[in-house]
Each structure stands twice: as C-alpha cells, then as structure tokens.
C-alpha cells in the first residue's frame, strides 16, 4: 500500500472528512513520526510496532565490482520492530 492508497482508504471509511482533510491528517502523522525520529526519539504505536533509529559504526566495506576495500562512514538508519499484536496476526494467531 502506498500513501495515496492509504489516504483513499481512510477517506472511504470516513465520509464526513474531505479527501484534503484526510491527506493533511496522514501527512501530519508521517511528519510527526519523522520529526521524532530525527530528534533521536522512539515512536511507539501500541499493537502495531515501534520506530527507532539505530547507529551503524564506520567500517571498511568492499566494492563488489572491483573488490577494492573502501571506507564506509558512520550512519543512522531507521528501524521498525513489529508489535506483538501485529506479529500474532501475521502468524495466524
């Protein structure tokens, strides 16, 4: 599912909201999650999962084409851990 499909689905299930209102709501939710993660905070949505940021240390990598050793800088990557309810539903529980 992509963002536009999510907006469409929420709009269909809430006919009292306009498409533009639903789009603003969805975009606000995503922006708040991104903002919290950029600040180094964890975002937990009970029953769904938790978004956090993990730090990957600098290391020496390898160029797969040439085999040459290259330095890879330290970086921060988004991480999602599914909640128990989501895991249970995915596994037929």
Number of C-alpha atoms within 10 A of each C-alpha: 5 6 12 11 10 14 19 14 12 17 18 14 9 12 9 9 13 12 16 10 13 19 18 13 14 15 14 12 11 13 12 12 17 17 12 16 18 14 9 13 14 15 17 16 10 12 13 13 16 15 19 19 18 13 11 12 10 11 11 9 13 13 10 8 6 7 9 9 11 11 11 13 11 10 10 12 10 12 13 14 12 16 15 13 14 14 15 12 9 9 8 6 8
